[in-house]
Amino acid sequence: MGEMRQEPAAPTTNDGAPATPKQSEARSPAMPGKGRRALVWGLVVVASLITFVSILTLWVDRQMLDDDNWNQSSEELIQDPAVQDALSIFLVNQLYDNVDVEQALAQKLPPGLQGLAGPAAGALRQPATNAVGVILQRPRVQQAWLKSSALAHEKLINVLENKTGRGISTGNGVVTLDLSALVAELGLDLGVPQSALDRLPPDAGQFTLMKSDQLSAAQNGFQVLKALSVWLLVLVLVMYGLAIYLARGFRRRTLRNVGWAFVVVGLLVIIVRRLLGNYIVDAIAAPGYELVGHHAWLISTSILGEIGRSTILYGLVGMLGAVLAGPTRAATGLRRRLAPTLNDQPEIAWGAVGGAFLLLVLWGGTHALRHWWGIILLGGLLALGVVALRRQTLEEATAAEAAPAAAPSSLTAAVAARFGAGQKRSPADEIATLNDLRASGAISEEEYERGKALALR
C-alpha cells in the first residue's frame, strides 16, 4: 500500500472556526512582530529629533560661518529700509556723541553769526538722520558697509578657530563691526571739518559682536558644531534607511511615516524660527529698535527658513510616493494607467522622469539641488522610486492575468472560511457576507462585485 499523504490543516482561530485570509496573514511568520514594529518606530522618532538638531547646525554652518552667505546677508541688511532707518539714527548719534558739531559749525560761520551754531547743530540732527538714508543707498557707502562686515566676519572666524588675523593679535580678542568710516562719511556731508573727524575716538561707530568672556564657550561650541553639521546628517540618513530596511512587510507605511516626519520637522523649524526670533528680539533689542531687530533676524535666518521649506517639500514627495504605491482606488487607477508605459516602454518613462529631474536641477529651488552631492543623492532616490514602481506594476499585471481563473475559487474559500462550507444561504445572506469580508479586508472591491453578481444570478 502506498504511503498516504496528509493535507495540511486549514488555519483556524482560537475557537476552532476557520480563519479568514486576513487573520491567517496576521499570524504569518513573514509579518513583523511587535518588537520589530517598535524598533522601526523608535528609529523614525529618534531620527526625526536628530534631524531637527541637524537642521539647526546646518543653518549656523551655512549662514553664520560661510563667507558668501554672510556677505549676502550683509548686503540684504544694508538694503533693507528698516535697517537703514535704524542705522541712520545710530550713525548720527555716534557723530554727535563723539564730535562737537556745534563747535565745528561755529568755525565755519562768520564771527557775527557764530551764536547760531548751537541752534543750527540741533536743527540739523533730524535732517541729518533723514539724509543718512540717502547716503546709505550710495554704492560706495554700501561697499564700505560690506567691507566692514566682511572684516568682522573674518575676525569672528579667526576667534572661533583660535587663529590670528587682521585686526586681532591672538585668538582671544573682542570681535567688533567697525562703522567708523560711515560716521566719517556722514560728518563730511554735514560740513564737519576733516581735522575734527580725525579726532574721532577709535571705538566710534563700533558694534561689539563678541566679548572676551564669551570666547571660550564660543570656541568649544564651534568645534562641536563643525563635527555635528556633517555627521548628524549622515546619522539621520542611516537611521531612516535602517528603519525602512527593517520594515519588511510594512515598508510603504514606514516610508509614508518618514515623509510625515519630514513635514512635521520642517513645520517645527519654521515655527521655532518665528518664536525664537520674537523671544531674542524682545530680549536684546533696545526700545524703539524692535522692528529693525525683527527684520535683521529674518534676514539672518533666511537659510533656516529655506531648509525648513525644503524639508517639507522632501517629506511631501516621500508621502506622495508611498500613497502612489498604496491600495487606494486612486492609486491603483493611476498605476493602471502608467503600467503600459512603465512595463512595455520603460525608455519613455525614464526619459520623462529624467527630463523632469533636469528641470528641477536647473531650477535649483533647494540647497541640495545646487550641489553635486545633493543632485546625486536625490537623483538616486528618484531612480529607486521608479524601479520600485515599475516592479509593482509588473507584479500587478501578472496577478491581473491570473485573476479571472483564481478569483471565483478564492472568493468561495473566503466565504466558506467565514461562515462554514456547505451551508445554504439566500442571496441577501451572501451579499451581507461579502460586505463583511470587504469591510475586514479579506476580499478586494473587484472580488466583492464579482461575488455579488454571482449571488444575484
Buried (B, 14 or more C-beta within 10 A) or exposed (E): EEEEEEEEEEBEEEEEEBBBBEBBBEEEEEEBEEEBBEBBBEBBBBBBEBBBEBBBBBBBBBBBBBEEBBBBBBBBBBBBEBBBBBBBBBBBBBBBEBBBBBBBBBBEEEEEEBEBBBEBBEEBBEEBBEBBEEBBEEEEBBEBBBBBBBBBBBBBBBBBBEEEBEBBEEBEBBBBBBBBBBBBBBBEEBEBBEEBBEEBEEEBBBEEBBEEEEBEEBBEEBEEBBEBBEEBBEBBBEBBEBBBEBBEBBBBBBBBBBBBBBBBBBBBBBEBBBEBBBEBBEEEBEEEBEBBBBBBBBBBBBBBBBBBBBBBBBBBBBBEBBBBBBEEEEBBEEBEEBBEBBBEEEEEBBEEBBEEBEEBBEEEEBBBBEEEEBBEEBBEEBBEBBEBBBEBBEEBBEEEEEBEEEBEEBBEBBBBBBBEEEEEEEEEEBBBBBEBBBEBEBBBEEBBEBBBEBBEE
